[in-house]
Each structure stands twice: as C-alpha cells, then as structure tokens.
Amino acid sequence: MRQPTRRQKPFTEINTAPFTDIILVLMAIFMVTTPLVMQSNIQVNLPSSSTGKPMKESGQISIMATNEGMLYLDNKLISRKALKAEVAKRHQADPGLEVILYSDKMVRFKDIVGLLDIFNELNIKNLNIATKTE
C-alpha cells in the first residue's frame, strides 16, 4: 500500500543578505565620492597674483563671491545678512578665525567693499583674498 505524499509548503521568504551587501557597498561608494563632488561645484575665476602663498587648512572659513552676485559660506549658498550673523558667531567662538575671500575677477568692486565692511565691522583681523598664481 502506498502512503500519500505530503505536499511541501512553498518557500516564501526572501533572502535579504545579498541585498544588504549591495546596499553597504553602495553606501561606502557614496561616502567616499560625495566630498569629491561637493568640492568643485562652485566655479570662481580668481584674479592672478605673482606673490600668492598657499594657505593652511584649519581654523578658517571660505567665502565665495560669484559674478552672478551669489555668496557662499563654505560652499553653501547664503544671504549677506545670514553671512554676517554666521561669521559673527564663528568669530566669537574663535577670535583667531581666518577668513579667505574667493572672489570672481568680474565681481563689482562695490560688492567686495561691502563684504570688507562686514569683516571690519566684526573686527576680523585675519582676512585673505584668494588668487591664482601666475
């Protein structure tokens, strides 16, 4: 006599281990490449100088003024009023704060003087204007 065969239940679970591995690899790739992409997103055509010197990397903030009238504080778009407040806050936390101004060579001098007035009003003594060397 033959015994009736049992029907096996179908396997309905999804194996997520390969999916997790792929996600971790993609996350590592994005973590490595994001800073590289973010560094070169703002193009400023700097004026030339024959006496330019390399700057140190720590204890400084960078301000970019573009030809279109946009201001960037450490690669983030910012208004003139917010720039003044943020620089004042950082200067209060670090009195030796160094400000580097990256200005397109076609920016109106009036706009540069306005930025210099802000720095003078905040009593910032360490101010440098970035140039490219000849």
N, C-alpha and C positions, 0 to 999 in steps of 0.2 A: 504494500500500500504506500502510496506517495503522500508525503506531507506537503501541505500547502506552503508555498514560499512566502516569506514576509516581504512586504513592499518596503523598500528603503525610503526614508524621507529625503526629499531633495535638500542639498546643502545650499542654504540661502544667505549665509553670512559673507560679507565682502572682506577680503584680506586687505587691511589698510597699511601694512608695513611698507610695501613698495611706495605707496602714495606719500607716506610720511618721509621716507628717504628723499624722494624727489623734492618735496617742499623744503626740507632742510638744506639741500644743495642750492636751490634757487634763492633761499633767504641769504645764504652765505655769499652768493654771487652779487646780489643786490647790495649787501652791506659793504662789500669791497668797492663796487663800481659807483655807488651814489656820490661819495665825496669827490671823486674824479670828475663826474659830470657837473656837479654844482660849482666847481671852482671856475669854470670857463664860460659861464652863461652870460656874463655882462662884458660887453666889448667897449673898452675905452681907449681912444687913440691918444696916448700920452705924448706930451712935448719932449723934445730931445734935450739932453744936457751932457756936457763933457766932464763934469765934476761929480756925477752921481755916485752914491755909495750904496752897497747892499744894506738892508735893514734887518734888525733882529726880528725874531718870530713871536716872542712872548711879550705880554704887557702892553699890547697895542690894539687899536681898533682901526679899521679901514673905512673910509667914507669915499664913495664914488659919485661924481657928478657927471652925468652924460650930456651929450649935445642936445638931447630932447628935453632937458630940464628935469630929469628924474634924479632922485637922490637915493643912494643905497648905503645902509649901515651894515657892514659885514655881510654883503651880498643879499640883503633883504631890503626890499623897497620900503621907503619911509618918507613921511612928510617932513617939512622943515621944522614944524612945531614939535613933532614927536622926536625928531633928531635931537633937538636942543634938550628935551627932557631926558632922553636916554643917555646922552653924553654927560649931562649933569649928574645923573645917578651913578654912572660908571666912574666919573672923576671923583665923586665924593667917596666912593669905595676904595679907589686907588689914586691918590693925589699925584703920583708919578706917571699917570696914564699918558701914553704916546698916541697921538692921532696922526694917521697918514691919509692925506687927501689925494685921491686919484681923480684927476680932472681931465676930461677930453680937451684937446687943444683948441677946439672950436667953441667951448663954453664962454658965454659972455663974461667979461671981467666983472661986471656988476654983480653977477651971481656968486663969483668967487669971493668978492669983497663981503657979500652978505654972510657967507659961511665963516670967513675970517672974523667978522664981527661977533658971531655966535661964540667962537672959540675964545676970543678976547674977553667977552662978557663973562664966560665961565671960568676965566683965569687959567686957561690951559697954556702951559709953557712949552710943552714938547709937541710941536707941530712940524710935520714934514710934508712936503709936496712931492709926490712920486713923479719920476721922469724915466724915460728910457735912455740908456747911454748910447752915444754915437759910435 
